[in-house]
Amino acid sequence: MKEYNESHAKSGVSIKLPSIEVFPNQYPGYTIRIEIPEYTAVCPKTGLPDFGTIILEYEPIKFVLELKSLKSYILAYRNVGIFYENAVNRMLRDFVSAAKPKWCRVTGKFATRGGMHSTIIARQGKIQESS
């Protein structure tokens, strides 16, 4: 089997995905948490399917992510060859670009494969945990 290379590492990072729409936020100082339990993509090297749950948490300032467009965005990963780490960091970048939140955290909890499972966490801004 061939070794992993730069092409594998960059796979899916700059692919065009559906835009994420937003709408004006009406309230200050609250957290939105969205769980997406049916994330799928494929391994860029083997082409085998990857499954996981994506958890998006953020504190909106001016904008809130619109859920139907978010669903279309996530579903677009279905046939994309992309590593877990790249997917989670790409999502963070795209979510922050769309909503411009005070802070944002994206957690990817990926299904067990070969006796191991991975959790990837990417964040931006100072996260304020609720007590």
Residue pairs with C-beta under 8 A, 6 or more apart in sequence:
2 45
4 45
7 44
8 44
8 45
8 83
9 83
9 86
11 44
11 80
11 81
11 82
11 83
11 86
12 41
12 44
12 77
12 80
12 81
12 82
12 83
12 86
12 87
12 90
13 82
13 86
13 90
15 80
15 82
17 73
17 76
17 77
17 94
18 69
18 72
18 73
18 76
19 69
19 73
19 98
20 65
20 66
20 69
20 70
20 73
20 94
20 95
20 98
20 99
21 65
21 66
21 68
21 69
21 98
22 63
22 64
22 65
22 66
22 98
22 99
23 63
23 64
23 66
24 62
24 63
24 64
25 60
25 61
25 62
25 63
25 64
28 61
29 59
30 59
30 60
31 57
31 58
31 59
31 128
31 130
32 56
32 57
32 58
32 59
32 60
32 64
32 65
33 55
33 56
33 57
34 55
34 56
34 57
34 65
34 67
34 70
35 53
35 54
35 55
36 53
36 54
36 55
36 56
36 74
37 53
38 51
39 51
39 52
39 53
39 54
39 74
39 77
39 87
39 108
40 49
40 50
40 51
40 52
40 77
40 78
41 49
41 50
41 77
41 78
41 79
41 80
41 81
41 82
41 87
42 48
42 49
42 50
42 79
42 80
42 81
42 82
43 49
43 50
43 81
43 83
44 81
44 82
44 83
45 81
47 81
50 84
50 110
50 111
50 113
51 110
51 111
52 84
52 108
52 109
52 110
52 111
53 108
53 109
54 74
54 88
54 91
54 106
54 107
54 108
55 105
55 106
55 107
55 108
55 109
56 65
56 70
56 91
56 95
56 104
56 105
56 106
57 104
57 105
57 106
57 107
57 127
58 65
58 95
58 99
58 101
58 102
58 103
58 104
58 105
59 101
59 102
59 103
59 104
59 128
60 99
60 101
60 102
61 100
61 101
61 102
62 100
63 98
63 99
63 100
63 101
64 99
65 95
65 98
65 99
73 94
77 87
80 87
82 90
84 108
84 110
84 118
84 120
85 120
87 108
87 120
88 106
88 107
88 108
88 120
88 121
88 122
89 106
89 120
89 122
91 106
91 108
91 122
92 104
92 105
92 106
92 122
92 123
92 124
95 101
95 104
95 106
96 104
96 124
101 125
102 125
102 128
103 123
103 124
103 125
103 126
103 127
103 128
104 123
104 124
104 125
105 121
105 122
105 123
105 127
106 121
106 122
106 123
107 119
107 120
107 121
108 118
108 119
108 120
108 121
109 117
109 119
110 117
110 118
110 119
110 120
111 117
